[in-house]
C-alpha cells in the first residue's frame, strides 16, 4: 500500500501485522480522493479525522495532499503503533493527534473537521453508530464532508446532511455526505 498523491506520493504505508485491519484499497482511496478533490479543491489547511483508522492511509493521504492536521482514532494498539510509525517516517507527527480508543467514546477534536473518514469494520453495525456519534457541529464543520465506507450497506444521511456522492469500488461502497 502506498500514498497516492501529494508530498509523499509513492511512499509505502506500514500496516499492522495480521488480519485484524482491512485497509481501503488503493483504487477506492484514489476514487474517494478524486470525489473530494472535485468538491473541496485544495486540501491545503484543511482539518481531517480518520476514524477506525486502521493503517491510517486515509488520514495520511489527506496530510500528504496538504491537510494541516489529522486526528487518527483506532481501538487496536497495533494499528495505532503503525500509524505513529508512519507519521514519524513522514515527519508529520506534529500535524497529527493519534488516539488509541473506540470511536464511540472519543471526544471531538479541538476544532471541527472539514473532512471525516469513517471506515468501520464491515458487518458489525458500526457505520450507523459512528454517523450518529460524529455528525454534529462538534465534529464536522459547516460545509464539511463525511466519507463512510461500507460493504454495500446504504445508510440514510443524518439530519442536516445531504448525499454528495456515492460510488462502488469492488467490495467497498463509499458514501460521501456533506453537512449543510
Secondary structure, DSSP 8 states (H G I E B T S, - for coil): -B--SSTTTT-B----SSSS-----HHHHHHHHHHHHHHHS--TT-EEEEET-TT-HHHHHHHHTT-SEEEEEES-HHHHHHHHHHHHHHT-GGGEEEEES-GGG----SS-EEEEEE---TTSSHHHHHHHHH-STTTEEEEEEEEEEESS------TTEEEEEEEEETTEEEEEEEE-
